[in-house]
Amino acid sequence: AVSAFPLSIFGDRPDQHRMFAEQVTAEYYVRTEGRGRTVDEWKARPEQPDNHWLDCLVGSAVAASMQGSLLFGTDGPSAPKRERISFKELQRRKKG
């Protein structure tokens, strides 16, 4: 199966590739529910405490996203923009 988000690593040193693979898989997510919503909670694997490369990849992805970059195939329709209203207006609407 082909990954939806491929990542290329370079070089010919298996030990470095293995270390990279261990660090980017050092955490796993557990789906949890609270306050009426479902979130993914990330947990460290006890046998693999180092996750520096995972942190770098996630940080880079967040920075790219903040700059407007999109992954190929993820540029579909987004949620409609919600109207911004003031707190005063919200209170007025509640009172009816």
C-alpha positions in Angstrom: 0.0 0.0 0.0 1.2 3.5 -0.8 1.1 6.1 2.0 -1.1 9.1 1.5 1.7 11.3 2.8 5.0 10.0 1.5 8.3 11.2 3.0 11.7 10.7 1.3 14.8 10.3 3.2 18.3 10.3 1.7 21.6 8.7 2.3 22.8 5.1 2.5 23.3 4.6 6.2 20.8 2.1 7.5 21.6 3.0 11.1 20.5 6.6 10.5 17.4 5.5 8.7 16.5 3.2 11.6 17.0 5.9 14.2 14.8 8.3 12.1 12.1 5.6 11.8 12.2 4.9 15.5 11.9 8.5 16.4 9.0 9.3 14.0 7.1 6.3 15.4 7.9 7.1 19.0 4.3 8.2 19.8 0.9 6.8 19.1 -2.6 8.3 19.4 -5.5 7.3 21.5 -8.9 8.6 20.6 -10.5 10.1 23.7 -13.8 11.9 24.4 -14.4 14.8 26.7 -16.6 17.9 27.0 -18.7 16.7 24.1 -16.0 16.2 21.5 -13.6 13.6 20.3 -9.8 14.3 20.2 -6.6 12.4 19.5 -4.4 12.2 22.5 -0.7 11.5 21.7 1.2 9.2 24.0 4.9 8.3 24.1 6.0 4.7 23.6 7.9 3.7 26.8 10.5 1.8 24.9 11.3 4.7 22.6 11.7 8.0 24.6 13.4 10.0 21.9 11.1 11.7 19.4 13.1 14.7 18.3 12.6 14.0 14.6 8.9 13.6 15.1 8.8 17.0 16.9 10.7 18.6 13.9 8.3 17.1 11.3 5.2 18.2 13.2 6.6 21.6 13.9 7.5 22.0 10.2 4.0 20.9 9.1 2.4 23.4 11.5 4.6 26.2 10.2 3.8 25.3 6.6 0.1 25.1 7.3 0.2 28.6 9.0 1.8 29.9 5.8 -1.0 28.5 3.7 0.6 25.4 2.3 -1.6 22.4 1.6 -0.7 18.7 1.1 -1.7 17.4 -2.4 -5.2 16.0 -2.2 -6.2 17.9 1.0 -7.3 21.1 -0.7 -10.9 20.1 -0.9 -13.8 22.2 0.3 -13.4 23.5 3.9 -16.0 24.3 6.5 -17.9 27.5 5.7 -16.7 30.7 7.4 -18.7 31.5 10.5 -20.0 34.9 11.1 -18.2 36.8 13.9 -20.4 38.4 16.4 -19.7 40.5 19.5 -20.4 39.3 23.0 -23.0 42.0 23.3 -24.8 40.8 20.2 -24.7 37.2 21.4 -26.3 38.3 24.7 -29.0 40.3 22.8 -29.8 37.2 20.6 -30.1 35.0 23.7 -32.6 37.3 25.3 -34.7 37.2 22.2 
